Amino acid sequence: MKVEDIRKLFFKPEEVSFNFPAGFEPAKSVPEGDAGIMCATCSKWNADTKLCEGQYYIKWKGDGKIPDNNPNQYACVWWVDKRIKQTK
């Protein structure tokens, strides 16, 4: 069973709370060149369209666009390592 299939068993986008503590940002700029958690290393990032395809990010933001369109300097709490096989 894939990680995404397990998530679907327990979480549905319409049931996920998007109420965050005051001052908390679920997505933000990150240092470039770190090669860690950033859109460019996320399985939900589509390098061809330059959009995030993550359902939670889209629900929170309203679309898949990221600031400055730089996947090497942006990340969100819904990041999923692209080395892990995911289903859409």
Sine and cosine of phi, psi and omega as CSV:
sin_phi,cos_phi,sin_psi,cos_psi,sin_omega,cos_omega
0.00,0.00,0.69,-0.73,-0.02,-1.00
-0.99,0.11,0.41,-0.91,0.02,-1.00
-0.82,0.57,-0.69,0.72,-0.04,-1.00
-0.89,0.46,-0.59,0.80,0.03,-1.00
-0.91,0.41,-0.61,0.79,0.04,-1.00
-0.91,0.41,-0.69,0.73,0.03,-1.00
-0.86,0.51,-0.65,0.76,-0.02,-1.00
-0.90,0.44,-0.49,0.87,0.04,-1.00
-0.92,0.39,-0.54,0.84,-0.11,-0.99
-0.96,-0.29,-0.48,0.88,-0.09,-1.00
-0.79,-0.61,0.72,-0.69,0.13,-0.99
-0.87,-0.50,0.64,-0.77,-0.06,-1.00
-0.79,0.61,-0.61,0.80,-0.03,-1.00
-0.94,0.33,-0.25,0.97,-0.01,-1.00
-0.98,-0.17,-0.16,0.99,-0.03,-1.00
-0.98,0.21,0.74,-0.67,0.02,-1.00
-0.99,0.17,0.71,-0.71,0.05,-1.00
-0.92,-0.39,0.45,0.90,0.08,-1.00
-1.00,-0.09,0.92,-0.38,-0.04,-1.00
-0.94,-0.33,0.42,-0.91,0.04,-1.00
-0.86,0.52,0.47,-0.89,0.03,-1.00
-0.81,0.59,0.74,-0.67,0.03,-1.00
1.00,0.06,-0.19,0.98,-0.01,-1.00
-1.00,0.07,0.75,-0.66,0.06,-1.00
-0.91,-0.41,0.85,-0.53,-0.02,-1.00
-0.96,0.29,-0.18,0.98,0.07,-1.00
-0.62,-0.78,0.61,-0.80,-0.04,-1.00
-0.33,-0.94,0.18,-0.98,0.07,-1.00
-0.95,0.32,0.56,-0.83,0.04,-1.00
-0.76,-0.65,0.35,-0.94,0.00,-1.00
-0.89,0.45,0.72,-0.69,0.02,-1.00
-0.96,0.26,0.56,-0.83,0.07,-1.00
1.00,0.05,0.01,1.00,0.00,-1.00
-0.95,0.32,-0.47,0.88,-0.02,-1.00
0.88,0.48,0.38,0.93,0.04,-1.00
-0.98,-0.21,-0.78,-0.63,-0.03,-1.00
-0.98,0.20,0.91,-0.40,0.06,-1.00
-0.29,-0.96,0.29,-0.96,-0.03,-1.00
-0.81,0.59,-0.65,0.76,-0.05,-1.00
-0.87,0.49,-0.41,0.91,-0.01,-1.00
-0.96,-0.26,0.22,0.98,-0.04,-1.00
-0.99,-0.14,0.65,-0.76,0.01,-1.00
-0.93,0.38,-0.31,0.95,-0.01,-1.00
-1.00,0.03,-0.12,0.99,0.00,-1.00
-0.99,0.11,0.79,-0.62,0.06,-1.00
-0.98,-0.22,0.97,-0.26,-0.06,-1.00
-0.92,0.39,-0.45,0.89,0.00,-1.00
-0.95,0.32,-0.73,0.68,-0.02,-1.00
-1.00,0.03,-0.24,0.97,-0.07,-1.00
0.85,0.52,0.70,0.72,0.02,-1.00
-0.70,-0.71,0.52,-0.86,0.14,-0.99
-0.99,0.15,0.74,-0.67,0.02,-1.00
-0.97,-0.24,0.16,0.99,0.00,-1.00
-0.94,0.35,0.82,-0.57,-0.06,-1.00
-0.89,0.46,-0.57,0.82,-0.01,-1.00
-0.96,0.28,-0.66,0.75,0.05,-1.00
-0.87,0.49,-0.72,0.70,-0.01,-1.00
-0.89,0.46,-0.66,0.75,0.02,-1.00
-0.90,0.44,-0.66,0.75,-0.01,-1.00
-0.94,0.33,-0.74,0.68,-0.12,-0.99
-1.00,0.06,-0.49,0.87,-0.04,-1.00
0.98,-0.22,-0.31,0.95,0.07,-1.00
-0.34,-0.94,0.00,-1.00,-0.04,-1.00
-1.00,-0.08,0.14,0.99,-0.02,-1.00
-0.96,0.27,0.56,-0.83,0.08,-1.00
-0.89,-0.46,0.46,-0.89,0.00,-1.00
-0.85,0.53,0.67,-0.74,0.04,-1.00
0.86,0.51,0.10,0.99,0.04,-1.00
0.76,0.65,0.60,0.80,-0.01,-1.00
-0.90,-0.43,0.99,-0.13,-0.04,-1.00
-0.93,0.37,-0.17,0.99,0.03,-1.00
-1.00,0.00,-0.08,1.00,-0.04,-1.00
-0.75,-0.66,0.45,0.90,-0.02,-1.00
-0.52,-0.85,0.58,-0.81,0.02,-1.00
-0.45,-0.89,0.35,-0.94,0.05,-1.00
-0.70,-0.72,0.17,-0.98,-0.05,-1.00
-0.94,0.34,-0.20,0.98,-0.01,-1.00
-0.99,-0.13,0.29,0.96,0.00,-1.00
-0.86,0.52,0.65,-0.76,0.07,-1.00
-0.73,-0.68,0.82,-0.58,-0.04,-1.00
-0.82,0.57,0.83,-0.56,-0.05,-1.00
-0.94,0.34,-0.18,0.98,0.06,-1.00
-0.97,0.26,-0.25,0.97,0.04,-1.00
-1.00,-0.06,0.81,-0.59,-0.03,-1.00
-0.90,0.43,0.79,-0.61,-0.03,-1.00
-0.86,-0.52,0.37,-0.93,0.15,-0.99
-0.95,-0.31,0.44,-0.90,0.01,-1.00
-1.00,0.03,0.00,0.00,0.00,0.00
